[in-house]
Amino acid sequence: LRIETRTSGERALVAIHDLGRGLPHADRERIFDGFFSGKPGGNGIGLALCKSIVSRHRGDIWAQNREPFGTTFAFSLPLCQGHGQGSNRAAP
């Protein structure tokens, strides 16, 4: 795993990159839906909960395959007012 953090304009970005098999094409649009799981025995709550938390903080969350393999899961949150580039604080 590689974890990346940075600011972009008025937003904080966190990205987690892995070197796994990637997301199956058929699952990409549904991975953040409640009760959807791509693994046997999964309950589909984890990523849906992440989406809910990030959305409540006015943020965005997404996932994308990496070439030639792997996946990136990322989210962004607005920075607190008055805290621009170089700040480590996210909005409440």
C-alpha positions as CSV (number, residue, x, y, z in Angstrom):
1,L,0.0,0.0,0.0
2,R,1.0,3.6,-0.6
3,I,-0.8,6.4,1.1
4,E,-0.7,9.9,-0.5
5,T,-1.9,13.1,1.1
6,R,-1.9,16.6,-0.4
7,T,-3.9,19.7,-0.8
8,S,-5.4,20.9,-4.1
9,G,-6.8,24.4,-4.0
10,E,-9.3,24.5,-1.1
11,R,-9.5,20.7,-0.6
12,A,-7.5,18.0,1.2
13,L,-6.9,14.8,-0.7
14,V,-6.1,11.3,0.6
15,A,-5.4,8.5,-1.8
16,I,-4.6,4.9,-1.0
17,H,-3.0,2.9,-3.8
18,D,-2.6,-0.8,-3.9
19,L,-1.0,-3.3,-6.3
20,G,-3.9,-5.9,-6.3
21,R,-6.0,-7.2,-9.1
22,G,-8.1,-4.1,-9.5
23,L,-11.8,-3.6,-9.6
24,P,-13.9,-5.8,-11.9
25,H,-15.5,-3.6,-14.6
26,A,-19.0,-4.7,-13.6
27,D,-18.5,-3.6,-10.0
28,R,-17.0,-0.2,-10.5
29,E,-20.3,1.7,-10.5
30,R,-21.7,-0.1,-7.5
31,I,-18.9,-0.4,-5.0
32,F,-20.2,2.4,-2.8
33,D,-23.8,1.2,-2.8
34,G,-25.1,-0.2,0.5
35,F,-25.1,-3.9,0.8
36,F,-23.1,-4.5,-2.4
37,S,-20.1,-6.7,-1.9
38,G,-17.8,-8.2,-4.5
39,K,-16.4,-10.8,-2.1
40,P,-18.0,-14.0,-0.7
41,G,-19.4,-13.4,2.8
42,G,-19.0,-9.6,2.5
43,N,-21.8,-7.5,3.9
44,G,-21.3,-4.4,1.7
45,I,-21.4,-1.9,4.6
46,G,-17.8,-0.6,4.7
47,L,-17.5,1.5,1.5
48,A,-21.1,2.7,1.8
49,L,-20.3,3.9,5.3
50,C,-17.2,5.7,4.1
51,K,-19.2,7.4,1.3
52,S,-21.8,8.5,3.9
53,I,-19.2,10.0,6.3
54,V,-17.2,11.7,3.5
55,S,-20.5,13.1,2.0
56,R,-21.6,14.5,5.3
57,H,-18.4,16.5,5.5
58,R,-19.0,17.9,2.0
59,G,-16.4,15.6,0.4
60,D,-16.1,13.3,-2.5
61,I,-14.9,9.7,-2.6
62,W,-14.0,7.5,-5.6
63,A,-12.1,4.5,-6.8
64,Q,-10.3,3.8,-10.0
65,N,-8.1,1.0,-11.5
66,R,-4.4,1.7,-12.0
67,E,-2.4,0.5,-15.0
68,P,-1.1,-2.1,-15.4
69,F,-2.7,-3.4,-12.1
70,G,-4.0,-2.2,-8.7
71,T,-6.6,0.2,-7.5
72,T,-6.7,3.7,-6.0
73,F,-9.3,4.6,-3.4
74,A,-9.4,8.4,-2.7
75,F,-11.4,11.0,-1.0
76,S,-11.3,14.8,-0.7
77,L,-12.6,17.1,1.9
78,P,-12.9,20.9,2.0
79,L,-10.2,22.7,4.1
80,C,-11.2,24.9,7.0
81,Q,-11.7,28.5,6.0
82,G,-8.4,30.4,6.2
83,H,-6.3,27.2,5.8
84,G,-4.9,26.9,2.3
85,Q,-1.9,25.2,0.8
86,G,0.3,23.5,3.4
87,S,-2.3,23.2,6.0
88,N,-3.1,19.8,7.5
89,R,-6.6,20.6,8.9
90,A,-9.7,19.4,7.2
91,A,-13.1,21.0,7.6
92,P,-15.3,19.9,10.6
